[in-house]
């Protein structure tokens, strides 16, 4: 996780989001990003999820195409 997520996202909410991401519940994505994830699952591309904390903080979870790294970050940290 990035410093922004560490500061702004409660650990329990981050863990819940990670579980959702792991089971292909991509959260609050538009149709284009959802379709990109569908292709990425089949073809090995990067996976993106977007979630909001209970207080409205938006954060992303990105898994790299080679599945070696998953990072939680705030949009302004991208």
Secondary structure, 3 states (H helix, E strand, C coil): CCHHHHHHCCHHHHHHHHHHHHCCCCECCCHHHHHHHHHHHHHCCCEEEEEECCCCCEEEEEECCCCCCEEEECHHHC
